[in-house]
Amino acid sequence: MDIFYYLCLLFFVILSFSYIRLKYLEHLSSRKQSFIKNFELYAVTLEYHMKKAFDIIYKEKILIYSIEATRLNQAEFNAVSRDFISLTLKFLGPSLAEEYEFLYGNKETLYFIIVEYFNNRYEQDEIYKTSTSDLMTQDTEETKT
């Protein structure tokens, strides 16, 4: 008779874990659907924080190079990229960073997206382009005289 109670208890425990697992999977599925439905809001929020971080990093570490019409060397660029990722994640905070990590699948993908934003903004640096064209114009004028 005791074995019957133990078997019933085992069956109940297995059934309970199965039910909890099913509810958890349903929760994950609804969470993913929520991300898909609200992706624009998440993208705008992430872009806002990345823009803020880029403005700070740009003013502190890149602006002087842009004014002088030079680019960062690879080591400096890598260091600034890491600083940009770190600052963006600080602006997001731990809970939002975790949400974005869940949205994109893992940290590496999130970091890749953040770095791609940084690279695009760095390549579209208008001050660098203006400084370079001014420098070329000055060189051309000096050569003519």
Secondary structure, DSSP 4 states (H G I P E B T S, - for coil): -HHHHHHHHHHHHHHHHHHHHHHHHHHHHHHHHHHHHTHHHHHHHHHHHHHHHHHHHIIIIIHHHHHTT----HHHHHHHHHHHHHHHHHHHHHHHHHHHHHHHSSHHHHHHHHHHHHHHHHHT-HHHHHHHHHHHHHHHHHHH-
